[in-house]
């Protein structure tokens, strides 16, 4: 996948959302849960932050299109959207592939 295929703005927005250690940890923890889903109440123990702050970080991930949310009673459940991570994953993997050697640049 090329940067043109995913789009610079989309890639930058996704990386910005993942640029915070708390959001990266929350996304990782969500992905490890059965079905890639969890209630905010279950995520509170992972970070030493208040419920409104954790909800804010999850909102940023939702606005970036990385997670979806669903209200069930008084709690909101979040789940990972794997399809949203796949283009970024492919883009980063393509950057890890080196063609040629440094001597070829001369």
RAMO-V308659 format. One record per residue. N is the residue number from 0. RES is the residue in three letters. SS is DSSP state (@ for helix, = for strand, . for the rest). PSI is psi in radians with two decimals (none if undefined). Layout:
N&RES&SS&PSI  N&RES&SS&PSI
This chain:
0&UNK&.&2.39  1&UNK&.&2.87  2&UNK&@&-0.50  3&UNK&@&-0.62  4&UNK&@&-0.69  5&UNK&@&-0.50  6&UNK&.&2.29  7&UNK&@&-0.77  8&UNK&@&-0.73  9&UNK&@&-0.83  10&UNK&@&-0.77  11&UNK&@&-0.72  12&UNK&@&-0.72  13&UNK&@&-0.79  14&UNK&@&-0.62  15&UNK&@&-0.78  16&UNK&@&-0.62  17&UNK&@&-0.08  18&UNK&.&-0.18  19&UNK&.&2.26  20&UNK&@&-0.60  21&UNK&@&-0.79  22&UNK&@&-0.69  23&UNK&@&-0.74  24&UNK&@&-0.78  25&UNK&@&-0.76  26&UNK&@&-0.76  27&UNK&@&-0.79  28&UNK&@&-0.72  29&UNK&@&-0.76  30&UNK&@&-0.47  31&UNK&@&-0.24  32&UNK&.&2.67  33&UNK&@&2.22  34&UNK&@&0.09  35&UNK&@&0.53  36&UNK&=&2.58  37&UNK&=&2.71  38&UNK&=&2.58  39&UNK&@&-0.69  40&UNK&@&-0.55  41&UNK&@&-0.33  42&UNK&@&-0.26  43&UNK&@&-0.61  44&UNK&@&-0.20  45&UNK&@&-0.52  46&UNK&.&2.60  47&UNK&.&1.12  48&UNK&.&2.77  49&UNK&.&2.82  50&UNK&@&-0.74  51&UNK&@&-0.61  52&UNK&@&-0.74  53&UNK&@&-0.75  54&UNK&@&-0.64  55&UNK&@&-0.80  56&UNK&@&-0.69  57&UNK&@&-0.60  58&UNK&@&-0.71  59&UNK&@&-0.76  60&UNK&@&-0.66  61&UNK&@&-0.78  62&UNK&@&-0.46  63&UNK&.&-0.09  64&UNK&.&0.26  65&UNK&.&-0.45  66&UNK&=&2.75  67&UNK&=&2.75  68&UNK&=&2.71  69&UNK&=&2.20  70&UNK&=&2.29  71&UNK&=&1.79  72&UNK&.&-2.18  73&UNK&.&-0.14  74&UNK&=&2.73  75&UNK&=&2.30  76&UNK&=&2.40  77&UNK&=&2.54  78&UNK&=&2.58  79&UNK&=&2.50  80&UNK&.&1.64  81&UNK&@&-0.63  82&UNK&@&-0.47  83&UNK&@&-0.47  84&UNK&@&-0.42  85&UNK&@&-0.79  86&UNK&@&-0.69  87&UNK&@&-0.69  88&UNK&@&-0.78  89&UNK&@&-0.69  90&UNK&@&-0.82  91&UNK&@&-0.65  92&UNK&@&-0.66  93&UNK&@&-0.51  94&UNK&@&-0.39  95&UNK&@&-0.24  96&UNK&.&2.05  97&UNK&.&2.28  98&UNK&.&2.35  99&UNK&.&-2.83  100&UNK&.&2.95  101&UNK&@&-0.55  102&UNK&@&-0.42  103&UNK&@&-0.33  104&UNK&@&-0.25  105&UNK&.&none
